[in-house]
Every structure is written in C-alpha cells, then in structure tokens.
Amino acid sequence: MTMDDYAACYSLWASTEGMVLSDSDSREEIARYLARNPGCSFVCARGDELLGTLLAGHDGRRGFLYHVAVATDRRGQGIGGELVKRGLAKLRAEGIAKCHLFVLAGNELGRGFWSRSGWEERNGILLFSSDT
Ligand SMILES: CC(C)(COP(=O)(O)OP(=O)(O)OC[C@H]1O[C@@H](n2cnc3c(N)ncnc32)[C@H](O)[C@@H]1OP(=O)(O)O)[C@@H](O)C(=O)NCCC(=O)NCCS
C-alpha cells in the first residue's frame, strides 16, 4: 500500500461493517503509519478497483494488524487470507515473532475469519486506552 491507494482504501473502510474509523485514519496519520512501517501494509487491486486492504506494523516488539477488509462481492476468494499472509511474512522478516489484532465484540464475521485462519482468541485480557 502507498498513499496513492489512500482514497480508495478509506472509501472501502468507510463502507465495511465491523470497522470503526477515527482520527488515526486521516491522510496524515496513515501517511505517518506507512512511513513508520515501510512495506508492511498491502492492498489487493484489479485495475482501478480496490478489492482488499491490510494495515500491518510493529513497535519493535509485537506486530499489530488493522483494517483487514475485502470488498463485499469479492469475499471468499482467498484475498483476506493472502493479505494477512503477506503482512505476517514481512513482520517475520523484521524479526517480529508474534502479532496481535483487535476485533470489535459482535463482529462475528471477523471473529470467524481469524479463528478459521488459526489465530488464538485471547481471554482474560482487558484493553485500556487513554489520550496521551
Ligand atoms: C474478514 C474478511 C477480511 C475475510 O476476507 P476474505 O477474502 O473473504 O477471506 P478469505 O477468502 O481469504 O478466507 C480465508 C479463510 O477464512 C475462511 N473464512 C473467511 N471468512 C470466514 C468467516 N466469517 N467465518 C469462518 N471462516 C471464514 C475462508 O473460508 C478461508 O478458509 P480456507 O483457507 O480454509 O479456505 C472479510 O470478510 C471482510 O472484509 N469482513 C469485514 C471486515 C472485517 O470484519 N475485518 C476483520 C475485522 S478485524
């Protein structure tokens, strides 16, 4: 993914169920994210049509995936799985051994995908957030 893909990505994210957008999805913040994690995020496109996205990055210790999304009419063709595979391969190449991601409670589609893809659903962890 490059910033040339941003507009199409944002419009896919905005129309994807189970995905919450925030200030961190602005053009400036996504540009900073891509610059900080070069080569980790991917899109799947055919011609001008954007089919899927994956944001991936790490903090030097653990990897994190965000915004795994595939256009509704292109699901079930292996696109999501392939995007994740590529993101993980890049994180692994950077020496990152473990990766986490967040799924909104109630997103059963996402939950099913991650479980089917071999990801372990973690219990006993609470997420706390604060403004800096
Ligand atoms: C989740 C999502 C990205 C999956 O994309 P996709 O391209 O349809 O997934 P794939 O075709 O690559 O599927 C990979 C594997 O997961 C399985 N799978 C996909 N969605 C599944 C689901 N909801 N439940 C169970 N298994 C699922 C597929 O059958 C496939 O299994 P296989 O490798 O044994 O054949 C897509 O449904 C989507 O964009 N959902 C909305 C956004 C979202 O919820 N993102 C994740 C939240 S963090």
PDBQT file of the ligand as one rigid body, heavy atoms in Angstrom, charges set to zero:
ROOT
HETATM    1  C1  LIG A 201     -12.898 -10.991   7.279  1.00  0.00    +0.000 C 
HETATM    2  C2  LIG A 201     -12.642 -10.747   5.789  1.00  0.00    +0.000 C 
HETATM    3  C3  LIG A 201     -11.449  -9.802   5.645  1.00  0.00    +0.000 C 
HETATM    4  C4  LIG A 201     -12.281 -12.101   5.135  1.00  0.00    +0.000 C 
HETATM    5  O1  LIG A 201     -11.844 -11.876   3.803  1.00  0.00    +0.000 OA
HETATM    6  P1  LIG A 201     -11.999 -12.994   2.669  1.00  0.00    +0.000 P 
HETATM    7  O2  LIG A 201     -11.233 -12.543   1.484  1.00  0.00    +0.000 OA
HETATM    8  O3  LIG A 201     -13.432 -13.322   2.456  1.00  0.00    +0.000 OA
HETATM    9  O4  LIG A 201     -11.298 -14.236   3.366  1.00  0.00    +0.000 OA
HETATM   10  P2  LIG A 201     -10.635 -15.468   2.603  1.00  0.00    +0.000 P 
HETATM   11  O5  LIG A 201     -11.442 -15.821   1.403  1.00  0.00    +0.000 OA
HETATM   12  O6  LIG A 201      -9.181 -15.192   2.378  1.00  0.00    +0.000 OA
HETATM   13  O7  LIG A 201     -10.778 -16.603   3.687  1.00  0.00    +0.000 OA
HETATM   14  C5  LIG A 201      -9.640 -17.239   4.311  1.00  0.00    +0.000 C 
HETATM   15  C6  LIG A 201     -10.142 -18.433   5.089  1.00  0.00    +0.000 C 
HETATM   16  O8  LIG A 201     -11.014 -17.990   6.133  1.00  0.00    +0.000 OA
HETATM   17  C7  LIG A 201     -12.296 -18.576   5.957  1.00  0.00    +0.000 C 
HETATM   18  N1  LIG A 201     -13.272 -17.550   6.336  1.00  0.00    +0.000 N 
HETATM   19  C8  LIG A 201     -13.447 -16.332   5.801  1.00  0.00    +0.000 A 
HETATM   20  N2  LIG A 201     -14.408 -15.662   6.461  1.00  0.00    +0.000 NA
HETATM   21  C9  LIG A 201     -14.858 -16.507   7.411  1.00  0.00    +0.000 A 
HETATM   22  C10 LIG A 201     -15.848 -16.428   8.422  1.00  0.00    +0.000 A 
HETATM   23  N3  LIG A 201     -16.576 -15.336   8.596  1.00  0.00    +0.000 N 
HETATM   24  N4  LIG A 201     -16.041 -17.483   9.238  1.00  0.00    +0.000 NA
HETATM   25  C11 LIG A 201     -15.317 -18.614   9.100  1.00  0.00    +0.000 A 
HETATM   26  N5  LIG A 201     -14.346 -18.749   8.156  1.00  0.00    +0.000 NA
HETATM   27  C12 LIG A 201     -14.128 -17.717   7.336  1.00  0.00    +0.000 A 
HETATM   28  C13 LIG A 201     -12.385 -18.957   4.496  1.00  0.00    +0.000 C 
HETATM   29  O9  LIG A 201     -13.296 -19.997   4.290  1.00  0.00    +0.000 OA
HETATM   30  C14 LIG A 201     -10.961 -19.388   4.237  1.00  0.00    +0.000 C 
HETATM   31  O10 LIG A 201     -10.761 -20.674   4.754  1.00  0.00    +0.000 OA
HETATM   32  P3  LIG A 201      -9.850 -21.738   3.951  1.00  0.00    +0.000 P 
HETATM   33  O11 LIG A 201      -8.462 -21.123   3.902  1.00  0.00    +0.000 OA
HETATM   34  O12 LIG A 201      -9.919 -22.961   4.767  1.00  0.00    +0.000 OA
HETATM   35  O13 LIG A 201     -10.444 -21.866   2.600  1.00  0.00    +0.000 OA
HETATM   36  C15 LIG A 201     -13.890 -10.172   5.070  1.00  0.00    +0.000 C 
HETATM   37  O14 LIG A 201     -14.998 -10.969   5.373  1.00  0.00    +0.000 OA
HETATM   38  C16 LIG A 201     -14.204  -8.749   5.497  1.00  0.00    +0.000 C 
HETATM   39  O15 LIG A 201     -13.722  -7.791   4.898  1.00  0.00    +0.000 OA
HETATM   40  N6  LIG A 201     -15.032  -8.606   6.559  1.00  0.00    +0.000 N 
HETATM   41  C17 LIG A 201     -15.403  -7.264   7.062  1.00  0.00    +0.000 C 
HETATM   42  C18 LIG A 201     -14.261  -6.598   7.775  1.00  0.00    +0.000 C 
HETATM   43  C19 LIG A 201     -13.804  -7.400   8.967  1.00  0.00    +0.000 C 
HETATM   44  O16 LIG A 201     -14.603  -7.926   9.725  1.00  0.00    +0.000 OA
HETATM   45  N7  LIG A 201     -12.458  -7.490   9.118  1.00  0.00    +0.000 N 
HETATM   46  C20 LIG A 201     -11.845  -8.206  10.213  1.00  0.00    +0.000 C 
HETATM   47  C21 LIG A 201     -12.087  -7.495  11.465  1.00  0.00    +0.000 C 
HETATM   48  S1  LIG A 201     -10.645  -7.141  12.342  1.00  0.00    +0.000 SA
ENDROOT
TORSDOF 0
